Amino acid sequence: MLIVKSTTVFLKRFYDLNGEQIGTLTIAPG
């Protein structure tokens, strides 16, 4: 669970840095 949570946080930050382009991919898994 901790790994999943950390990954989610990382993807969220990655989304913030790169904008909506990668945001779609980030939101798709969950």
PDB file of N, CA, C, O and CB in Angstrom:
ATOM      1  N   MET A   1       0.829  -1.204   0.000  1.00  0.00           N
ATOM      2  CA  MET A   1       0.000   0.000   0.000  1.00  0.00           C
ATOM      3  C   MET A   1       0.867   1.260   0.000  1.00  0.00           C
ATOM      4  O   MET A   1       0.557   2.231  -0.689  1.00  0.00           O
ATOM      5  CB  MET A   1      -0.940   0.003   1.217  1.00  0.00           C
ATOM      6  N   LEU A   2       1.956   1.239   0.776  1.00  0.00           N
ATOM      7  CA  LEU A   2       2.833   2.411   0.843  1.00  0.00           C
ATOM      8  C   LEU A   2       3.458   2.701  -0.520  1.00  0.00           C
ATOM      9  O   LEU A   2       3.594   3.858  -0.919  1.00  0.00           O
ATOM     10  CB  LEU A   2       3.935   2.199   1.897  1.00  0.00           C
ATOM     11  N   ILE A   3       3.837   1.629  -1.231  1.00  0.00           N
ATOM     12  CA  ILE A   3       4.452   1.812  -2.548  1.00  0.00           C
ATOM     13  C   ILE A   3       3.455   2.447  -3.509  1.00  0.00           C
ATOM     14  O   ILE A   3       3.798   3.353  -4.268  1.00  0.00           O
ATOM     15  CB  ILE A   3       4.955   0.463  -3.110  1.00  0.00           C
ATOM     16  N   VAL A   4       2.225   1.964  -3.467  1.00  0.00           N
ATOM     17  CA  VAL A   4       1.190   2.503  -4.350  1.00  0.00           C
ATOM     18  C   VAL A   4       0.948   3.975  -4.037  1.00  0.00           C
ATOM     19  O   VAL A   4       0.808   4.798  -4.942  1.00  0.00           O
ATOM     20  CB  VAL A   4      -0.122   1.700  -4.209  1.00  0.00           C
ATOM     21  N   LYS A   5       0.900   4.294  -2.754  1.00  0.00           N
ATOM     22  CA  LYS A   5       0.663   5.675  -2.347  1.00  0.00           C
ATOM     23  C   LYS A   5       1.807   6.573  -2.803  1.00  0.00           C
ATOM     24  O   LYS A   5       1.573   7.676  -3.297  1.00  0.00           O
ATOM     25  CB  LYS A   5       0.490   5.765  -0.824  1.00  0.00           C
ATOM     26  N   SER A   6       3.032   6.109  -2.641  1.00  0.00           N
ATOM     27  CA  SER A   6       4.196   6.886  -3.065  1.00  0.00           C
ATOM     28  C   SER A   6       4.183   7.102  -4.568  1.00  0.00           C
ATOM     29  O   SER A   6       4.510   8.186  -5.051  1.00  0.00           O
ATOM     30  CB  SER A   6       5.493   6.187  -2.645  1.00  0.00           C
ATOM     31  N   THR A   7       3.801   6.058  -5.310  1.00  0.00           N
ATOM     32  CA  THR A   7       3.722   6.167  -6.762  1.00  0.00           C
ATOM     33  C   THR A   7       2.678   7.192  -7.161  1.00  0.00           C
ATOM     34  O   THR A   7       2.892   7.983  -8.080  1.00  0.00           O
ATOM     35  CB  THR A   7       3.400   4.808  -7.389  1.00  0.00           C
ATOM     36  N   THR A   8       1.544   7.178  -6.466  1.00  0.00           N
ATOM     37  CA  THR A   8       0.485   8.136  -6.762  1.00  0.00           C
ATOM     38  C   THR A   8       0.969   9.559  -6.543  1.00  0.00           C
ATOM     39  O   THR A   8       0.707  10.447  -7.355  1.00  0.00           O
ATOM     40  CB  THR A   8      -0.745   7.859  -5.900  1.00  0.00           C
ATOM     41  N   VAL A   9       1.676   9.770  -5.440  1.00  0.00           N
ATOM     42  CA  VAL A   9       2.206  11.103  -5.139  1.00  0.00           C
ATOM     43  C   VAL A   9       3.195  11.528  -6.214  1.00  0.00           C
ATOM     44  O   VAL A   9       3.175  12.669  -6.675  1.00  0.00           O
ATOM     45  CB  VAL A   9       2.881  11.124  -3.750  1.00  0.00           C
ATOM     46  N   PHE A  10       4.064  10.598  -6.609  1.00  0.00           N
ATOM     47  CA  PHE A  10       5.052  10.897  -7.645  1.00  0.00           C
ATOM     48  C   PHE A  10       4.370  11.274  -8.948  1.00  0.00           C
ATOM     49  O   PHE A  10       4.735  12.265  -9.580  1.00  0.00           O
ATOM     50  CB  PHE A  10       5.982   9.702  -7.866  1.00  0.00           C
ATOM     51  N   LEU A  11       3.384  10.490  -9.349  1.00  0.00           N
ATOM     52  CA  LEU A  11       2.673  10.778 -10.595  1.00  0.00           C
ATOM     53  C   LEU A  11       1.953  12.114 -10.512  1.00  0.00           C
ATOM     54  O   LEU A  11       1.871  12.854 -11.493  1.00  0.00           O
ATOM     55  CB  LEU A  11       1.675   9.662 -10.915  1.00  0.00           C
ATOM     56  N   LYS A  12       1.434  12.410  -9.329  1.00  0.00           N
ATOM     57  CA  LYS A  12       0.737  13.674  -9.147  1.00  0.00           C
ATOM     58  C   LYS A  12       1.702  14.847  -9.333  1.00  0.00           C
ATOM     59  O   LYS A  12       1.368  15.844  -9.972  1.00  0.00           O
ATOM     60  CB  LYS A  12       0.081  13.730  -7.755  1.00  0.00           C
ATOM     61  N   ARG A  13       2.886  14.714  -8.773  1.00  0.00           N
ATOM     62  CA  ARG A  13       3.900  15.762  -8.946  1.00  0.00           C
ATOM     63  C   ARG A  13       4.342  15.847 -10.401  1.00  0.00           C
ATOM     64  O   ARG A  13       4.515  16.935 -10.950  1.00  0.00           O
ATOM     65  CB  ARG A  13       5.117  15.495  -8.039  1.00  0.00           C
ATOM     66  N   PHE A  14       4.520  14.686 -11.013  1.00  0.00           N
ATOM     67  CA  PHE A  14       4.924  14.633 -12.414  1.00  0.00           C
ATOM     68  C   PHE A  14       3.888  15.325 -13.286  1.00  0.00           C
ATOM     69  O   PHE A  14       4.233  16.027 -14.237  1.00  0.00           O
ATOM     70  CB  PHE A  14       5.122  13.177 -12.868  1.00  0.00           C
ATOM     71  N   TYR A  15       2.617  15.122 -12.957  1.00  0.00           N
ATOM     72  CA  TYR A  15       1.518  15.776 -13.660  1.00  0.00           C
ATOM     73  C   TYR A  15       1.605  17.290 -13.491  1.00  0.00           C
ATOM     74  O   TYR A  15       1.428  18.041 -14.451  1.00  0.00           O
ATOM     75  CB  TYR A  15       0.162  15.256 -13.147  1.00  0.00           C
ATOM     76  N   ASP A  16       1.877  17.726 -12.275  1.00  0.00           N
ATOM     77  CA  ASP A  16       1.984  19.158 -11.993  1.00  0.00           C
ATOM     78  C   ASP A  16       3.113  19.795 -12.812  1.00  0.00           C
ATOM     79  O   ASP A  16       2.992  20.936 -13.259  1.00  0.00           O
ATOM     80  CB  ASP A  16       2.223  19.389 -10.487  1.00  0.00           C
ATOM     81  N   LEU A  17       4.206  19.054 -13.006  1.00  0.00           N
ATOM     82  CA  LEU A  17       5.342  19.595 -13.730  1.00  0.00           C
ATOM     83  C   LEU A  17       5.103  19.624 -15.236  1.00  0.00           C
ATOM     84  O   LEU A  17       5.535  20.554 -15.916  1.00  0.00           O
ATOM     85  CB  LEU A  17       6.579  18.789 -13.420  1.00  0.00           C
ATOM     86  N   ASN A  18       4.419  18.612 -15.757  1.00  0.00           N
ATOM     87  CA  ASN A  18       4.307  18.454 -17.198  1.00  0.00           C
ATOM     88  C   ASN A  18       2.967  18.914 -17.763  1.00  0.00           C
ATOM     89  O   ASN A  18       2.827  19.074 -18.975  1.00  0.00           O
ATOM     90  CB  ASN A  18       4.530  17.026 -17.557  1.00  0.00           C
ATOM     91  N   GLY A  19       1.989  19.127 -16.899  1.00  0.00           N
ATOM     92  CA  GLY A  19       0.706  19.639 -17.372  1.00  0.00           C
ATOM     93  C   GLY A  19      -0.227  18.543 -17.859  1.00  0.00           C
ATOM     94  O   GLY A  19      -0.057  17.374 -17.513  1.00  0.00           O
ATOM     95  N   GLU A  20      -1.205  18.920 -18.655  1.00  0.00           N
ATOM     96  CA  GLU A  20      -2.284  18.017 -19.020  1.00  0.00           C
ATOM     97  C   GLU A  20      -1.848  16.905 -19.964  1.00  0.00           C
ATOM     98  O   GLU A  20      -2.518  15.876 -20.042  1.00  0.00           O
ATOM     99  CB  GLU A  20      -3.394  18.792 -19.645  1.00  0.00           C
ATOM    100  N   GLN A  21      -0.744  17.085 -20.682  1.00  0.00           N
ATOM    101  CA  GLN A  21      -0.300  16.060 -21.627  1.00  0.00           C
ATOM    102  C   GLN A  21      -0.155  14.707 -20.944  1.00  0.00           C
ATOM    103  O   GLN A  21      -0.722  13.709 -21.389  1.00  0.00           O
ATOM    104  CB  GLN A  21       1.026  16.466 -22.270  1.00  0.00           C
ATOM    105  N   ILE A  22       0.619  14.687 -19.846  1.00  0.00           N
ATOM    106  CA  ILE A  22       0.830  13.442 -19.106  1.00  0.00           C
ATOM    107  C   ILE A  22      -0.275  13.240 -18.073  1.00  0.00           C
ATOM    108  O   ILE A  22      -0.458  12.140 -17.552  1.00  0.00           O
ATOM    109  CB  ILE A  22       2.208  13.447 -18.418  1.00  0.00           C
ATOM    110  N   GLY A  23      -1.004  14.310 -17.785  1.00  0.00           N
ATOM    111  CA  GLY A  23      -2.090  14.223 -16.823  1.00  0.00           C
ATOM    112  C   GLY A  23      -3.120  13.178 -17.216  1.00  0.00           C
ATOM    113  O   GLY A  23      -3.630  12.452 -16.362  1.00  0.00           O
ATOM    114  N   THR A  24      -3.429  13.097 -18.508  1.00  0.00           N
ATOM    115  CA  THR A  24      -4.400  12.110 -18.982  1.00  0.00           C
ATOM    116  C   THR A  24      -3.922  10.700 -18.658  1.00  0.00           C
ATOM    117  O   THR A  24      -4.703   9.861 -18.210  1.00  0.00           O
ATOM    118  CB  THR A  24      -4.633  12.262 -20.499  1.00  0.00           C
ATOM    119  N   LEU A  25      -2.639  10.442 -18.886  1.00  0.00           N
ATOM    120  CA  LEU A  25      -2.079   9.129 -18.609  1.00  0.00           C
ATOM    121  C   LEU A  25      -2.057   8.850 -17.115  1.00  0.00           C
ATOM    122  O   LEU A  25      -2.241   7.713 -16.682  1.00  0.00           O
ATOM    123  CB  LEU A  25      -0.674   9.018 -19.184  1.00  0.00           C
ATOM    124  N   THR A  26      -1.832   9.892 -16.337  1.00  0.00           N
ATOM    125  CA  THR A  26      -1.757   9.727 -14.888  1.00  0.00           C
ATOM    126  C   THR A  26      -3.122   9.410 -14.298  1.00  0.00           C
ATOM    127  O   THR A  26      -3.238   8.581 -13.396  1.00  0.00           O
ATOM    128  CB  THR A  26      -1.188  10.984 -14.238  1.00  0.00           C
ATOM    129  N   ILE A  27      -4.154  10.072 -14.810  1.00  0.00           N
ATOM    130  CA  ILE A  27      -5.503   9.896 -14.276  1.00  0.00           C
ATOM    131  C   ILE A  27      -6.081   8.540 -14.695  1.00  0.00           C
ATOM    132  O   ILE A  27      -6.849   7.938 -13.944  1.00  0.00           O
ATOM    133  CB  ILE A  27      -6.422  11.040 -14.752  1.00  0.00           C
ATOM    134  N   ALA A  28      -5.723   8.061 -15.875  1.00  0.00           N
ATOM    135  CA  ALA A  28      -6.310   6.846 -16.426  1.00  0.00           C
ATOM    136  C   ALA A  28      -6.213   5.626 -15.495  1.00  0.00           C
ATOM    137  O   ALA A  28      -7.218   4.946 -15.290  1.00  0.00           O
ATOM    138  CB  ALA A  28      -5.644   6.527 -17.729  1.00  0.00           C
ATOM    139  N   PRO A  29      -5.014   5.325 -14.916  1.00  0.00           N
ATOM    140  CA  PRO A  29      -4.906   4.151 -14.057  1.00  0.00           C
ATOM    141  C   PRO A  29      -5.739   4.241 -12.777  1.00  0.00           C
ATOM    142  O   PRO A  29      -6.155   3.217 -12.235  1.00  0.00           O
ATOM    143  CB  PRO A  29      -3.474   3.933 -13.698  1.00  0.00           C
ATOM    144  N   GLY A  30      -5.981   5.453 -12.295  1.00  0.00           N
ATOM    145  CA  GLY A  30      -6.742   5.569 -11.072  1.00  0.00           C
ATOM    146  C   GLY A  30      -6.692   6.997 -10.619  1.00  0.00           C
ATOM    147  O   GLY A  30      -7.274   7.338  -9.589  1.00  0.00           O
TER     148      GLY A  30
END
